[in-house]
Amino acid sequence: MQRFLRRLILTGMVLIPLLAAAQDNKPNKAQKKSDKKKEQHVENKKKGELKGRKRHMSLQTKEVRKRMKKHSRYINNKHKNRKSGFFKRLFHGNEH
């Protein structure tokens, strides 16, 4: 019985690291290509968003642009030193 347990433990010690190492696959060409495509898609999305913001601002009159700028500064200054919410402080540690 002890001999069986020793063999079982020994084979377990040998097989478990091998099985764990078998799951650490390197990304193949298709995965790399899809990752690159996703990154490019995200970049294009950001560029489109910036382009849309610029267009939106260009359609506004000068007075409206000044008012929007003034309001955004007011909001940023108002919320700059504001403490984050209770749950965010509770669950996100020192990120407040």
N, C-alpha and C positions, 0 to 999 in steps of 0.2 A: 504494500500500500504506500509506504513512504517513497519507494522507488518511482511509483506512478506519479505521485505528487511532485517529486523533484523534476521529472521529465516534463510534466505539465507546466510547472513554473518556468523551467528553462525555455521551453518552446514559446511560452507566452512572452518572456523577456526578449526573445529573438524576433518573433513575428510582429509584435505591436509596433516597435519602431519602424519596421519595414513597411507596414501598412500605413502608418502615419506619413512616411516619406513619399509613398506612392501618390498621395493626394496633393502634394505640392507640385502641381504641373506648371510649367512655364507657359506663358501665353503663346499661342501659335500665330501664324500669319493672319488668319481670318480674324482672330480676336484683336490683334494689333490694328488691323485695317478698320474694324468696326469702332474701336476706341478712337482712332484718329478721325473717323467720320463724325463721331459724336462730339468731339472737341471742336471740330470745324463748324458743326451745326450750332453749338452753343455760342461760338464767336460770331457767327452770322446773325444769330438772334439778338445778341447784344448790340451789334452794329445797327441792325434794323430799329431797335428801340431808341438808340441815340439819334438816328436819322429822323424818326418819328417825332421825338421831342423837339429837335431843331425846327422841323416843319411846323409843328404846333406853335412854337414861339414866333416864327416868321409870319404866321397868319394873324397874330394879335397886333393891335395898335400899340403905339409907343407908350401911351398912358397905361394900358393894361399890363404891358410887360413890366413897367416900373412898379405898378401895384403888386404884381405877382412876386417880383424880386423882394420888395419891402416885406410882404407877408411871409415869404420863406425865411428871410433873416429873422423876423420876429419869432416864428415858430422854433427855429434852431436855437436862438438865444434862450427862449422860454424853457425848452426841454433839455438844454445842455447839462445842467447840474441836477436834474431831477433823478430821484432815487428810483430804481426799477421795482417792479411789483414784488409782492411777498413770495409768490410761488416761484418766480424766476430766481429770486435770491436764494430760496430754499433748495431748489433742485439744480442750480447751475453754479453753485459754489461761489468763488470770488470774482465772478464776471460782472459785478455791478458797479 
